Amino acid sequence: MSLCHRGPDPAGPHGLPFHPELVDALLARSTDADRPGPVDPVDPVGLPPVVETAAGWGALGVPPGSPIVLAMPNGLRMLHHYFAALLAGLVPMPVSAATPALRVRTLAARFGAAAVMGQRADPGRLGGGHLTSLAGVPALLRRPPDPAGYPAGYPPGTTLLLTSGTSGPFSACLHPVASLVRNARRHAESVGLRAGDSILVSLPLHYSFALVAQAMAALVTGGRLILSGPPFTPAGYLARLTEHRVTSSSLTPPLTRLLLAGTDRLPRGLRMLTVGGDASRPAEVAALLARHRWLELYLTYGLTEAGPRVSTLAAHAEPARRHASVGAPLRGVSAALRATPGTGDGAGELLVRTDTAMLRRVGMSAGDGPADRNLVAPGVLATGDLFRIDEDGYLFFQSRISDFVVLGGEKVCLAAVRRFVQDQPGVVSCATRVGAGDGGTTHYDLDVTVTGDPGAAGRQLHAAMGGFLLAAERPRSVRVEHVDALTTHK
């Protein structure tokens, strides 16, 4: 019997679009690339059937609909517990295993989590609770093992995915898992992912890009996962590709810049690479294709609120004039522009209509603004991104709407500042942070990562900005770090 479902989603427990056997099969054929020590040939995964772990939640008295914080590193164990929580009717919320205890405690309190799983599940640091263990992972129960002691939860069959950027660190999107799996299937179709592919996951699984476009895509296509990192290093990445005969991988543009900064080539066994999470520069797209003429290169665009992937460009099959594009919308997705004052040049805010949009945003406090400001209509999202759409329906990213700030009476486009900085020699990534000072004045700071000496790069960068930016356009401060300090982003 084939485990690759291409028709309607099969009905599982709590309306999930998969059965437990499908999850066990995915874990059994996948590999923990970073797992230390020898692997047991009889039980290579080292985990019980996922239904047993799901039943364990019921034995602990945690009722369906309860949120569960999963503070676990990339690996088969993290995926096992994510799917087990879903099968138990719980609502998992993956977060970075490196999240400080205070932030985990705040997240758990804000979202009404019934439990926290991971090595940081410490009662002393997380405000108390009952510490137990489930399938080899510490679990801190934050309420008494009595359903009456737990807060009202969310619909079973849903999950919480953290957002970032303007939404702040404590905002999450509530998604039906069925729509995430549907989005994974559409993304897999758009990039040609197929059964038998070996998919390297080096991006964090607590971000929607890796969780949906890689892990869930492998679930529905029959692919095999190779779970690794972060942190990311070019040498480690290339070694994983070769060692595990990887055929499919996904990176962010800052990580592709790290690869291009060196002279090494990707192994020829890598059939396809998808790049998303940020805008790619056309020159870098051309450089990747020139260095790897056999490679299928796909540029993608998405946002967590959309479930998450929205569009794909098969860059290897398109003329160079489209290398600045993120392609056309996926099957079942449509896009339009909303007029935005002061943009001009045919640009406008991108509106996305999709049946994989979030149900709602949760976790925001009263000072964060309207919780569902992105949902302008059922299934229609205002992305907050400025785009152009050409006559053939291809999407061209321009900037974030929030990239326009007024500094000293001058309207400054932070996207233009970032583009200028990123074009300087040795710069891998650049981020801007906007803040307010005394009297309501606005300022911004720059965080830059470089491949060379940060001191020398900082001096060169200050000189370049001084010769290019107006006084009102210059940042309040510039923090320059060596590329070894780079962390991956959604």
C-alpha positions in Angstrom: 0.0 0.0 0.0 1.4 3.4 -0.9 1.8 5.9 1.9 1.8 8.8 -0.5 -1.7 10.4 -0.5 -2.4 12.6 -3.5 -6.2 12.5 -3.4 -8.5 14.0 -0.7 -6.9 14.2 2.8 -7.7 10.9 4.7 -9.6 11.5 7.9 -7.6 10.7 11.0 -8.4 11.4 14.7 -9.7 14.9 15.5 -10.1 15.5 11.7 -6.4 15.3 11.1 -5.5 14.6 7.4 -3.3 11.6 8.2 -3.3 8.4 10.2 -0.7 7.5 12.9 0.8 4.8 10.7 1.8 7.5 8.2 3.7 9.4 10.9 5.5 6.3 12.1 6.5 5.4 8.5 7.9 8.9 8.0 10.0 8.7 11.2 11.2 5.2 10.4 12.6 6.2 7.0 14.1 9.4 8.3 17.4 10.2 10.0 18.7 12.3 12.9 21.9 13.5 11.3 23.1 15.2 14.5 22.2 12.3 16.9 25.4 11.4 18.8 26.4 7.8 19.4 25.6 4.6 17.6 22.1 3.9 16.2 20.3 0.8 17.4 19.8 -1.3 14.2 16.7 -2.9 15.7 15.0 0.4 16.7 16.8 3.2 14.8 14.3 5.9 15.8 14.3 4.9 19.5 10.7 5.9 19.9 7.4 4.1 20.7 4.6 4.1 18.2 3.1 7.6 18.0 -0.3 6.4 19.2 1.3 5.3 22.5 2.7 8.7 23.2 -0.6 10.3 22.2 -2.4 8.0 24.7 0.2 9.0 27.4 -1.2 12.5 27.3 -4.7 11.2 28.2 -3.2 9.2 31.0 -1.7 12.4 32.4 -5.1 14.0 32.5 -4.4 16.6 29.9 -7.7 17.3 28.0 -8.0 17.8 24.3 -7.7 21.4 23.1 -4.9 22.1 25.6 -1.9 24.0 24.2 1.5 22.3 24.6 4.8 24.2 24.3 7.5 22.1 22.6 10.9 23.6 23.4 12.9 20.9 21.6 15.7 20.9 19.0 15.4 19.7 15.4 15.1 16.0 15.3 12.9 12.9 15.0 12.0 13.2 18.7 10.6 16.7 18.2 8.5 15.6 15.2 7.3 12.5 17.1 6.0 14.6 20.0 4.6 17.2 17.7 2.4 14.7 15.8 1.7 12.7 19.0 0.2 15.9 20.6 -1.9 16.4 17.5 -3.2 12.8 17.6 -4.1 13.3 21.3 -6.2 16.3 20.4 -3.7 18.8 21.9 -2.5 22.0 20.3 1.3 22.0 20.0 3.3 25.2 19.7 6.9 24.6 18.7 9.5 27.1 20.0 13.3 27.2 19.8 15.0 24.8 22.3 17.3 27.8 23.1 14.4 30.0 24.2 15.3 31.5 27.6 13.3 30.2 30.5 11.7 33.5 31.3 10.4 33.7 27.7 9.1 30.1 27.8 7.4 30.9 31.1 5.8 34.0 29.6 4.7 32.1 26.4 3.2 29.3 28.4 1.2 31.8 30.6 0.1 34.0 27.7 -1.2 31.0 25.6 -2.6 29.1 28.6 -0.3 26.1 27.9 -1.1 23.0 29.9 2.5 21.7 29.6 6.0 22.5 28.5 8.2 19.8 26.9 11.9 19.8 26.6 15.1 20.0 28.6 14.1 23.4 29.9 11.0 22.0 31.6 12.3 23.1 35.0 9.6 23.8 37.7 11.9 26.2 39.5 12.5 28.3 36.4 9.0 28.0 34.9 6.9 28.9 37.9 6.2 25.5 39.3 4.1 22.5 38.2 4.4 18.7 38.1 7.5 17.4 36.3 7.1 14.0 34.6 8.4 12.4 31.4 6.7 11.2 28.2 8.6 9.0 25.6 11.9 10.0 27.1 11.3 13.8 27.2 10.8 15.9 30.3 7.2 17.3 30.5 6.2 20.0 33.0 2.4 19.9 33.7 1.4 23.4 34.5 -2.0 22.5 36.0 -3.2 19.7 38.3 -3.9 16.4 36.5 -7.6 17.2 36.6 -9.4 18.4 33.4 -11.3 21.0 35.6 -8.0 22.6 36.5 -7.0 23.4 32.9 -8.1 26.6 31.1 -10.3 26.6 28.0 -8.3 25.6 25.0 -8.5 25.6 21.2 -10.1 23.3 18.7 -8.5 19.8 18.5 -6.8 19.4 15.2 -5.2 22.9 15.3 -1.7 24.1 16.0 0.0 27.3 17.1 2.9 28.7 15.0 4.9 31.7 16.3 5.2 34.8 14.2 7.9 37.4 14.2 8.8 40.8 13.1 6.1 43.5 13.6 3.9 41.0 15.5 6.3 40.8 18.4 7.7 37.7 20.2 4.5 36.6 21.8 2.2 36.4 18.8 1.1 33.1 17.2 -1.2 32.0 14.3 -3.8 29.4 15.0 -4.0 27.0 12.0 -6.0 23.9 11.3 -3.4 21.2 10.6 -5.5 20.0 7.7 -4.9 23.3 5.9 -1.1 23.2 6.7 -0.9 19.7 5.1 -2.9 21.0 2.1 -0.4 23.9 1.8 2.5 21.4 2.1 1.1 19.3 -0.8 0.7 22.4 -3.0 4.2 23.5 -2.3 5.5 20.0 -3.0 3.8 20.1 -6.4 5.2 23.6 -7.2 8.8 22.5 -6.6 8.6 18.9 -7.9 9.1 17.2 -4.5 8.4 13.4 -4.9 8.5 10.1 -3.2 12.0 8.9 -2.6 13.5 12.3 -2.2 15.9 12.8 0.7 15.1 16.2 2.2 17.7 17.9 4.4 16.1 20.0 7.1 18.7 22.5 8.3 16.3 25.3 9.1 14.5 25.3 12.5 11.4 23.2 12.7 9.7 25.7 14.9 9.4 27.9 11.9 6.6 27.3 9.4 9.0 27.1 6.4 10.7 23.9 7.6 7.7 22.4 9.5 5.2 22.7 6.6 7.3 23.0 3.4 9.7 20.2 4.4 8.5 18.0 7.2 4.8 17.9 6.3 5.7 17.8 2.6 7.7 14.6 3.3 4.7 13.2 5.1 2.4 13.6 2.1 4.9 12.7 -0.7 6.7 9.8 0.9 10.0 11.7 1.1 12.7 11.0 3.7 13.9 13.6 6.1 17.5 14.2 7.1 17.2 16.4 10.3 20.1 18.6 11.2 21.1 22.0 12.7 20.9 24.8 13.4 23.5 26.3 13.8 24.4 26.5 10.1 27.9 26.4 8.7 28.8 26.0 5.0 31.2 23.1 5.7 28.7 21.2 7.9 25.9 21.8 5.4 27.9 20.5 2.4 29.1 17.5 4.4 25.4 16.6 5.3 24.4 16.9 1.6 27.1 14.4 0.5 27.0 12.0 3.5 23.2 11.5 3.3 22.8 11.7 -0.5 20.4 14.6 -0.2 18.3 15.4 -3.2 16.3 18.4 -1.8 17.2 21.2 0.5 15.8 24.6 1.6 17.8 27.7 2.7 17.2 31.4 3.4 19.0 34.0 1.3 21.5 34.9 4.0 22.6 31.2 4.1 22.9 31.1 0.3 25.2 34.1 0.6 27.4 32.2 2.9 27.7 29.5 0.3 28.5 31.9 -2.5 31.1 33.6 -0.3 33.2 30.4 -0.7 34.3 28.5 -3.7 32.8 25.1 -2.9 30.0 23.7 -5.1 26.9 21.8 -4.0 27.1 18.1 -4.7 25.6 17.0 -8.0 23.3 14.6 -6.2 21.3 17.6 -4.9 18.6 17.9 -7.5 16.7 20.9 -6.2 17.2 23.8 -3.8 14.4 26.0 -2.5 15.1 29.5 -1.2 12.6 31.5 0.9 12.1 33.5 4.1 13.5 36.7 2.6 14.1 38.4 -0.7 16.9 37.0 -3.0 19.1 39.3 -5.0 19.0 38.6 -8.8 22.8 38.6 -9.0 22.9 35.8 -6.4 20.3 33.8 -8.2 22.4 34.1 -11.4 25.6 33.1 -9.4 23.9 30.0 -7.9 22.7 28.9 -11.3 26.0 29.6 -13.0 27.9 27.6 -10.4 25.4 24.7 -10.4 24.1 24.3 -13.9 22.3 21.1 -13.2 20.4 22.5 -10.2 16.7 23.1 -10.0 16.4 26.4 -8.1 13.1 27.5 -6.7 12.5 30.9 -5.2 9.5 31.0 -2.8 7.5 33.5 -0.9 5.2 32.9 2.1 4.2 34.1 5.5 3.1 32.2 8.6 -0.3 33.7 8.4 -0.9 32.2 5.0 -0.1 28.7 6.1 2.7 29.5 4.9 3.7 29.2 1.2 2.1 31.6 -1.3 4.2 31.5 -4.5 7.0 29.8 -6.3 9.4 30.7 -9.1 11.3 27.9 -11.0 14.3 30.2 -11.5 16.3 27.7 -13.5 13.5 27.6 -16.1 12.9 31.4 -16.3 14.7 34.2 -18.1 17.1 36.4 -16.0 14.5 39.3 -16.0 12.3 37.2 -13.7 15.1 36.4 -11.1 13.8 39.4 -9.0 10.4 37.7 -8.8 9.0 35.1 -6.3 6.9 33.6 -9.1 3.2 33.0 -9.4 0.8 31.9 -6.7 0.4 28.3 -5.9 -2.6 26.3 -7.0 -5.6 27.4 -5.0 -4.0 30.7 -4.1 -4.7 34.1 -5.7 -3.1 37.5 -5.2 -4.0 41.2 -5.8 -2.7 44.6 -4.9 -4.2 47.2 -2.5 -3.5 50.8 -3.2 -1.0 52.2 -0.7 -0.3 55.9 -0.4 3.1 57.1 -1.4 4.3 54.0 -3.1 3.9 54.7 -6.9 5.4 52.6 -9.7 2.4 50.3 -9.8 3.2 48.9 -6.4 0.7 48.1 -3.6 0.2 46.0 -0.6 -0.1 42.3 -1.5 -3.4 40.7 -0.6 -3.5 36.9 -0.6 -6.6 34.8 -0.9 -6.1 31.2 0.3 -8.0 28.5 2.0 -4.9 27.8 4.1 -5.0 31.2 5.9 -4.8 31.2 9.7 -8.0 31.1 11.7 -6.9 34.0 13.8 -3.9 35.5 15.6 -3.6 34.8 19.4 -1.4 35.8 22.3 -1.2 39.6 21.6 -1.7 42.0 24.4 -3.9 45.1 24.4 -1.0 47.3 23.3 -0.1 45.3 20.3 -3.0 46.5 18.1 -5.8 44.6 16.5 -5.1 40.9 16.7 -6.5 40.0 13.3 -5.4 43.1 11.4 -4.0 40.8 8.7 -7.3 39.1 8.0 -9.2 41.7 5.9 -11.9 39.1 5.0 -12.4 35.4 5.5 -9.4 33.7 3.8 -8.0 37.0 2.6 -4.7 38.3 4.2 -3.1 41.7 4.0 0.6 40.8 4.0 2.1 44.1 4.9 4.5 43.7 1.9 4.6 46.0 -1.1 4.7 44.1 -4.4 4.3 44.7 -8.1 2.5 42.1 -10.3 3.4 42.0 -13.9 1.1 41.2 -16.8 1.8 37.5 -16.5 0.9 37.4 -12.9 4.4 37.1 -11.5 5.0 38.7 -8.1 7.9 41.1 -7.4 8.6 42.1 -3.8 9.4 45.7 -3.2 9.6 46.3 0.6 7.7 46.0 3.8 5.2 48.7 4.4 6.6 49.2 7.8 10.0 49.9 6.2 8.9 53.5 5.8 9.7 55.7 8.8 10.0 59.4 9.4 13.4 60.4 10.8 14.1 64.1 11.4 11.3 65.1 9.2 12.5 62.9 6.3 10.6 59.8 5.1 13.2 57.0 4.9 12.8 53.7 3.2 14.6 51.2 5.5 14.4 48.6 2.7 16.6 50.8 0.5 19.1 51.2 3.4 19.2 47.5 3.8 19.8 46.9 0.1 22.6 49.4 0.2 24.3 47.8 3.2 23.8 44.3 1.8 25.5 45.3 -1.4 28.7 46.2 0.5 31.6 43.6 0.2 31.5 40.9 2.8 28.0 41.6 4.1 25.9 38.5 4.6 22.7 40.0 6.2 21.4 43.2 7.5 18.4 43.9 9.7 16.9 47.1 11.0 15.3 47.8 14.4 13.0 50.8 14.8 12.6 52.4 18.2 11.3 55.5 19.8 13.2 57.9 22.0 12.4 60.8 24.3 9.7 63.1 23.1 8.4 60.5 20.6 11.3 60.8 18.2 12.0 57.8 16.0 15.3 56.1 15.3 16.6 52.8 13.9 19.6 50.6 14.5 21.4 48.2 12.2 22.4 44.6 12.9 24.9 43.4 10.3 26.7 40.1 9.8 29.9 39.9 7.8 32.3 37.2 6.6 35.4 39.1 7.5 36.8 41.0 10.5 33.9 42.8 12.1 36.0 45.8 13.2 37.4 46.5 9.7 34.0 45.8 8.2 32.3 48.2 10.6 34.7 51.0 9.7 34.3 50.4 6.0 30.5 50.3 6.4 30.4 53.6 8.4 32.5 55.3 5.7 30.2 53.9 2.9 27.0 55.0 4.7 28.5 58.4 5.4 29.2 58.9 1.7 25.8 57.7 0.5 23.1 58.3 3.2 21.6 61.6 4.2 22.2 62.6 7.8 18.5 61.8 8.6 18.8 58.4 6.9 21.7 57.2 9.1 21.2 54.6 11.8 21.6 55.5 15.5 24.0 52.6 15.9 25.5 49.7 13.9 26.2 46.3 15.4 28.6 44.2 13.2 29.1 40.5 14.0 31.2 37.8 12.3 29.2 35.3 10.3 29.9 32.6 12.8 27.3 34.3 15.0 24.7 34.0 12.4 21.4 32.4 13.4 18.8 31.3 10.9 15.5 33.2 10.5 12.1 32.4 9.2 
